[in-house]
Amino acid sequence: MKASYYIPVRFSRGEDSEEGWGRLLGLHGSGAKLLTRMSLHPKEEIFISFLLEGTSFESVRSRVSRLEKDGDDYWVGELQFVGMKERVDLNRILTDLSMRQR
């Protein structure tokens, strides 16, 4: 699902790391597209937190699968969610959203 509105996101590389921020440009049950100023690295694991339709997703373990810099000096990263529970919960919410938009 391409985000039709901004989905703010916070993320970290682990417990003692600096917190980053950005927004999700797209979201699907197994991953997301993240826009951020903070530099990321391919294959890096980050933990993202965001709110979707009243459901809070905290510290979702994600792996950067693809990364590029856009013309405005932002990083655009493709993320793959590692945890199965988050995938199931997201698929349920995204299916509900899709059904309501019809």
Secondary structure, DSSP 8 states (H G I E B T S, - for coil): -EEEEEEEEEEESSTTS--EEEEEEEEETTEEEEEESS---TT-EEEEEEEETTEEEEEEEEEEEEEEE-TTS-EEEEEEE--HHHHHHHHHHHHHHHHHH-
